[in-house]
């Protein structure tokens, strides 16, 4: 059994895309894999299939219905805000201890690989006291950090790496998901990040869809 936390430098850089791609890769080679998206915001029950949890369930080959949605993503909020604000909008709060215990139980019961997808970036607030990095630290499992190739991503990425390293957390891989429309050369982004984050391996996901099977296989080999 192994558990890996999928986190990112920010929102909409590709955490779910990476998690779903890894799931499909492992399933294609008959490996046991499951995934969780414990906390979700911006959730619309009328379009559950378009949610992060919906994409993960599709990759897992699971039914898209209330039982599986509740299992994979028990804390779902409507507002597209950070979890602390989204919960507060509904007169609720996210109990950090319950979140950690939920993940620990899932890790203990998983026979193969379990992917736990976070929310937003490394420092997104979960409640009044805890951020995503506190969540990763409480679980003490290795992380995959997803970033983009947009202008500014170098600083965002290196800041996140520094935060994770200061908490003595293991970063198994840094995945650069190519940002559509970015004028920043992908190869140069990879080289610059490699210079600063070594020995953490840096992998890439290109915009060329025909390359994705090979690229996800390369990422999986790092984990």
Number of C-alpha atoms within 10 A of each C-alpha: 12 15 25 23 24 25 30 30 26 21 15 15 22 24 27 23 17 19 26 22 21 22 27 21 22 18 16 9 8 9 13 14 21 23 25 23 25 22 20 25 22 16 18 15 13 7 9 16 16 12 17 25 30 23 18 27 24 16 19 17 12 12 12 16 12 11 11 15 22 13 14 21 19 18 20 21 23 16 18 13 16 21 27 20 21 23 21 15 14 11 8 12 17 19 12 18 10 10 16 18 13 13 18 14 10 19 22 12 10 16 13 13 18 23 22 24 27 23 28 23 24 25 19 21 19 25 19 11 9 16 19 20 22 20 20 24 17 14 17 16 18 19 25 24 24 27 28 27 25 20 14 10 19 19 12 16 23 15 14 22 22 12 15 21 12 9 13 11 17 17 22 20 22 26 22 25 22 22 20 11 9 12 10 15 12 19 10 11 19 18 11 11 20 16 10 12 17 9 11 17 15 20 19 23 23 16 13 8 9 9 11 16 14 12 19 22 15 14 23 15 8 14 14
